[in-house]
Amino acid sequence: MAAAAATTTTGTGSTPAKPGGKRKLLLIGAGVLLLAGGGGAAWMTGVLPRMLHKEEPHAEVKVSTAPVFLDLPDIVANLNAGPRRAAFIKLKAKLELARAEDQATVQAAMPRVLDLFQTYLREMRPDELRGTAGTYRLREELVARTNIAAQPAHVLNVLFTELLVQ
């Protein structure tokens, strides 16, 4: 009887059942999942797109231009220190411009730029300028205000040559 249970009848004869059919199916499914996961990881890390993208050499050569700097006049402003003693900031800076052609535009808008700097600095508290994080926030705000004031021109950075808070 045990031998009869291990055989299956198909039509005219009987053949033994293949043990491990579910195991093979499970191994094939695990292999497919492993390949799909590896492909997804390769795609997300950027390896696969780089391998698939064949880039032809460009005929153009990128010309690196020297940076263009524009000096700002010295700025001295009193800070918003509240009712306690007065606090001042002295600022010497340079503007890094995207193109040399922008220099005339920024120079023409310099009174507006200085006005925006002065009004912003007068509202700052001395606590806001402490540490590198305060200096970084000041730089980002001055870049944004300069780009607004000298609209067609684009300022890349404000470089501090002197920053004194008293």
C-alpha positions, 0 to 999 in steps of 0.5 A: 500500500505504501508503494501505491501512495507514492505513485500517481496514475496518468493514463496508461502507466504509473510514474513516481511523483517528483519529490521537492517540486515545491522546493524548486518553485521556492528556490526559483521564486527566491532567485527572482526576488534576489535578482529584482532586489539587486537590480533595484538596489543597482538602479537606486545607487546609480550604478545601473543607469550609468551602465545603461547610458552610453555617452558619446564624447562631446565636441564642445570643450567647457571653458573655465572662466575665472571668478568675477569679484566685486568689492562692496563698500564697508558697512557699519550698522547698529544691531537690534540689541534691545534696551541694553547697550548698543551693538554694532556690526562692521562688514567688509565683503566681496560679491562673487558674480556668475558672469563678468557682464553682470558687474555693471548691472550690480554696480548700477544697483549698488545703492539698492543693495546697500539699502537692503543690507543695512535694513536687514542688519539693523533688524538682526540681534547679536545672538543671531550672528554667533558661530558659523551657523549665524554667519552662514545664515547671514551669507545666504540672506545677503545673497538672496537680497542681492539677487533681488536688488540686481535682478538680471544679474546673478550673484553666486556668493557673498565672501566676507573679508571682515566681520566684526560684531561689537 
